[in-house]
Each structure stands twice: as C-alpha cells, then as structure tokens.
Amino acid sequence: MFKRLFLIVFGLGLGLVVGAIVMRRIDQAAQAVSPNNLAGQAGRAAATLGSRLRAAWAETKVAAAEKEAELRSEFNVPRAGDLLRPPDI
C-alpha cells in the first residue's frame, strides 16, 4: 500500500516538474517569435548589416589597390598621374 502511494505521489510530482519545464520552453519559444522580438531582431540585423557592408567595401578597395599595384609593376604600366608629370631632366 505504501509503495503504491509513494509511486503515485512520485509520478504526480515528476509530471508537474516535466510539465512546468515544457510550459517554460513553450513560453520562451512563443516569446522568441513574437512580433516585438522579431522587429527588434530585424532592427539589430539591419544596423549591423550597414557596418558589415562598409567593412567589406573597405577590404575590397584595399585588395583592388594591392592587385592593381601588383599588375602595374608586373607589366610596367605607369599610373595616369605619372604620365602628366614633366620628365626629370
């Protein structure tokens, strides 16, 4: 008799704990997809996108300048500014 009562109480307690954990997870998932949270995430993503694009563009310009300098030196092509300068006498 005591064993059955213990198992019933233990099962109910375990069920309550598991139910509380499941409900908390469901609430967290519902909060994650709420319109306010999604709007905040979109705003943060848009703010970081601009800075990431600027950083990528700066890296692209540096890489292009390095490649241009490499090709000019390899094929001995002067820069336009060098052609306008009077020759040294």
C-alpha positions as CSV (number, residue, x, y, z in Angstrom):
1,M,0.0,0.0,0.0
2,F,2.8,2.4,1.0
3,K,4.7,1.6,-2.2
4,R,1.7,2.4,-4.4
5,L,1.1,5.7,-2.7
6,F,4.7,6.6,-3.0
7,L,4.7,5.8,-6.7
8,I,1.6,7.8,-7.3
9,V,2.9,10.8,-5.4
10,F,6.3,10.5,-7.2
11,G,4.6,10.2,-10.6
12,L,2.5,13.3,-10.0
13,G,5.5,15.2,-8.8
14,L,7.6,14.2,-11.8
15,G,4.7,15.0,-14.1
16,L,4.4,18.5,-12.5
17,V,8.1,19.2,-12.9
18,V,8.2,18.0,-16.5
19,G,5.0,19.9,-17.3
20,A,6.5,23.1,-15.8
21,I,9.7,22.7,-17.9
22,V,7.7,22.1,-21.1
23,M,5.5,25.1,-20.4
24,R,8.5,27.3,-19.8
25,R,10.1,26.1,-23.1
26,I,6.8,26.8,-24.9
27,D,6.6,30.3,-23.5
28,Q,10.2,31.0,-24.4
29,A,9.6,29.8,-28.0
30,A,6.4,31.9,-28.3
31,Q,8.2,34.9,-27.0
32,A,11.1,34.4,-29.5
33,V,8.6,34.6,-32.4
34,S,6.5,37.5,-31.1
35,P,6.2,40.5,-33.4
36,N,8.1,42.8,-30.9
37,N,11.0,40.4,-30.6
38,L,11.2,39.8,-34.4
39,A,11.1,43.5,-35.1
40,G,14.0,44.0,-32.6
41,Q,16.0,41.3,-34.2
42,A,15.4,42.7,-37.7
43,G,16.4,46.2,-36.5
44,R,19.7,44.9,-35.0
45,A,20.4,42.8,-38.1
46,A,19.8,45.9,-40.3
47,A,22.1,48.0,-38.1
48,T,24.9,45.5,-38.2
49,L,24.4,45.0,-42.0
50,G,25.4,48.5,-42.8
51,S,28.6,48.3,-40.8
52,R,29.4,44.9,-42.2
53,L,28.9,46.2,-45.8
54,R,31.2,49.2,-45.1
55,A,33.9,46.9,-43.7
56,A,33.6,44.6,-46.7
57,W,33.7,47.5,-49.2
58,A,36.9,48.9,-47.4
59,E,38.5,45.4,-47.7
60,T,37.6,45.2,-51.3
61,K,39.1,48.6,-52.1
62,V,42.4,47.7,-50.3
63,A,42.5,44.3,-52.2
64,A,41.8,46.0,-55.5
65,A,44.5,48.6,-54.9
66,E,47.0,45.9,-54.0
67,K,46.2,43.9,-57.1
68,E,46.4,47.0,-59.3
69,A,49.8,47.8,-57.9
70,E,50.9,44.2,-58.5
71,L,49.7,44.2,-62.1
72,R,51.2,47.6,-62.8
73,S,54.6,46.6,-61.6
74,E,54.4,43.2,-63.4
75,F,53.5,44.7,-66.7
76,N,55.3,48.0,-66.2
77,V,52.2,50.2,-66.7
78,P,52.5,53.7,-65.4
79,R,49.8,55.4,-63.5
80,A,47.8,58.2,-65.1
81,G,49.3,60.8,-62.7
82,D,52.8,59.7,-63.7
83,L,52.1,60.5,-67.3
84,L,51.1,64.1,-66.6
85,R,54.2,64.9,-64.6
86,P,57.0,66.6,-66.6
87,P,60.1,64.4,-67.1
88,D,63.1,64.8,-64.8
89,I,66.0,66.5,-66.7
